[in-house]
C-alpha cells in the first residue's frame, strides 16, 4: 500500500467523525520532507476551527505510525474556488453561481458557461443566455465555479 493510500485510509474516518468530506490528498515535496495536502469540505463550508481540529487529529494518527517516520508538513484546507466539483453537495451549495463546464456530448468535446439553476440525480440545469440547458451528468467531464469580477 502506498503512502497516499495509507494517508487516505487514516484521514477518511477522521473526516467522517467531524462531518467533513475528504475531497483529495496530495503529496508534494521531497521524499524525506514531504508536504501532505488534505482538502476537505462540507455543506456549510469548512471553518478554520474544523481545519485546525482535523490537523491535530491527523498528526496524532501519523505520529503513531512508523510508516510515516519522516519530517513532514501537513496542510489541511478547503479546496478553494478553482477546484473541480465532484459531489452533489458541492453543486448544491453553488446553485446561482457561474459554472464553466467541459463535457462530451455525442462524441464532441464542448465547453459551456452558465448559471447553475438546479442539480438532479441525472443532470445539471444551467441558464445560458436566458435559456435553460440541461446537461446530463454522465456527459460532464469537469465543472468549476467561475469567479466573476
C-alpha positions as CSV (number, residue, x, y, z in Angstrom):
1,X,0.0,0.0,0.0
2,X,1.4,3.4,-1.0
3,X,1.8,6.3,1.5
4,X,-1.0,8.1,-0.4
5,X,-3.4,5.2,0.2
6,X,-2.3,4.9,3.9
7,X,-3.0,8.6,4.4
8,X,-6.4,8.4,2.8
9,X,-7.2,5.3,4.9
10,X,-6.3,7.2,8.1
11,X,-7.9,10.5,7.2
12,X,-11.2,9.3,5.8
13,X,-12.7,8.1,9.2
14,X,-11.4,11.3,10.9
15,X,-13.3,13.4,8.4
16,X,-16.5,11.4,9.0
17,X,-16.1,12.0,12.7
18,X,-16.1,15.8,12.1
19,X,-18.8,15.6,9.4
20,X,-16.4,16.6,6.6
21,X,-15.9,15.1,3.2
22,X,-12.4,14.1,2.2
23,X,-12.0,15.6,-1.3
24,X,-8.4,15.0,-2.1
25,X,-5.0,14.1,-0.6
26,X,-1.8,15.2,-2.4
27,X,1.8,14.5,-1.6
28,X,4.3,17.0,-2.7
29,X,7.9,17.9,-2.0
30,X,10.9,15.6,-1.3
31,X,10.7,12.1,0.0
32,X,12.4,13.0,3.3
33,X,10.4,16.2,3.7
34,X,7.0,15.6,2.1
35,X,4.1,18.0,2.2
36,X,0.8,16.3,2.8
37,X,-2.0,18.5,1.4
38,X,-5.5,17.5,2.5
39,X,-8.6,19.1,1.0
40,X,-11.9,18.8,2.9
41,X,-15.4,20.4,2.6
42,X,-18.9,20.1,3.8
43,X,-22.4,21.5,3.0
44,X,-21.8,24.7,5.1
45,X,-18.2,25.4,4.1
46,X,-15.3,24.4,6.3
47,X,-14.2,26.7,9.2
48,X,-10.7,27.4,10.3
49,X,-11.5,25.7,13.6
50,X,-12.5,22.5,11.8
51,X,-9.3,22.5,9.8
52,X,-7.3,23.0,13.0
53,X,-9.0,20.2,14.7
54,X,-8.6,17.8,11.8
55,X,-5.0,18.8,11.5
56,X,-4.3,17.8,15.2
57,X,-6.2,14.5,14.7
58,X,-4.3,13.6,11.5
59,X,-1.0,14.5,13.2
60,X,-1.8,12.2,16.1
61,X,-2.5,9.3,13.7
62,X,0.6,9.9,11.6
63,X,2.9,10.4,14.5
64,X,1.9,7.0,16.0
65,X,2.6,5.1,12.7
66,X,6.1,4.0,11.9
67,X,5.3,4.2,8.1
68,X,5.3,8.0,8.4
69,X,8.7,8.3,10.0
70,X,9.6,11.4,8.1
71,X,9.8,15.1,8.7
72,X,6.5,16.1,7.1
73,X,4.4,19.2,6.8
74,X,0.7,18.9,6.9
75,X,-1.7,21.4,5.2
76,X,-5.4,21.0,5.7
77,X,-7.8,23.3,3.9
78,X,-10.9,23.7,1.9
79,X,-10.3,23.2,-1.9
80,X,-10.8,26.8,-3.0
81,X,-12.9,28.1,-5.8
82,X,-10.9,26.6,-8.7
83,X,-11.4,23.0,-7.5
84,X,-13.5,20.8,-9.9
85,X,-16.9,20.0,-8.4
86,X,-17.5,16.2,-7.8
87,X,-20.1,15.7,-5.2
88,X,-23.8,16.6,-5.1
89,X,-23.3,18.8,-2.0
90,X,-20.7,20.9,-3.9
91,X,-23.1,21.5,-6.7
92,X,-26.0,22.3,-4.4
93,X,-24.0,24.9,-2.5
94,X,-23.0,26.6,-5.8
95,X,-26.6,27.0,-7.2
96,X,-26.8,30.5,-8.5
97,X,-23.1,30.7,-9.4
98,X,-21.5,30.8,-12.8
99,X,-20.0,27.4,-13.8
100,X,-17.6,26.5,-16.6
101,X,-18.4,23.0,-17.7
102,X,-16.4,20.8,-20.0
103,X,-18.4,18.0,-21.5
104,X,-18.5,15.3,-24.1
105,X,-21.9,15.3,-26.0
106,X,-22.4,12.9,-28.9
107,X,-18.7,12.4,-29.2
108,X,-18.0,16.1,-29.4
109,X,-15.9,18.0,-26.8
110,X,-17.7,21.1,-25.7
111,X,-17.3,23.9,-23.1
112,X,-20.2,25.9,-21.8
113,X,-20.6,28.6,-19.2
114,X,-23.8,29.3,-17.4
115,X,-25.5,29.9,-14.1
116,X,-26.3,26.7,-12.2
117,X,-30.0,26.7,-11.6
118,X,-30.6,23.1,-10.5
119,X,-29.0,19.8,-10.0
120,X,-30.8,16.5,-10.2
121,X,-29.6,12.9,-10.0
122,X,-29.2,12.8,-13.8
123,X,-28.5,16.3,-14.9
124,X,-27.3,19.9,-14.3
125,X,-29.5,22.7,-15.4
126,X,-27.7,25.8,-16.5
127,X,-29.0,29.1,-17.5
128,X,-27.1,30.2,-20.7
129,X,-28.2,33.4,-22.3
130,X,-31.6,33.4,-20.6
131,X,-32.3,29.9,-21.7
132,X,-32.3,26.7,-19.6
133,X,-30.0,24.0,-20.8
134,X,-30.0,20.5,-19.3
135,X,-26.6,18.7,-19.3
136,X,-26.6,15.0,-18.5
137,X,-24.2,14.4,-15.6
138,X,-22.8,11.4,-17.4
139,X,-21.5,13.8,-20.1
140,X,-19.8,16.2,-17.7
141,X,-16.0,15.8,-17.7
142,X,-15.4,18.7,-15.4
143,X,-17.3,21.6,-13.8
144,X,-15.7,24.5,-11.9
145,X,-17.1,27.6,-10.3
146,X,-16.0,30.6,-12.4
147,X,-15.3,33.8,-10.4
148,X,-17.0,36.8,-11.8
149,X,-15.3,40.2,-11.3
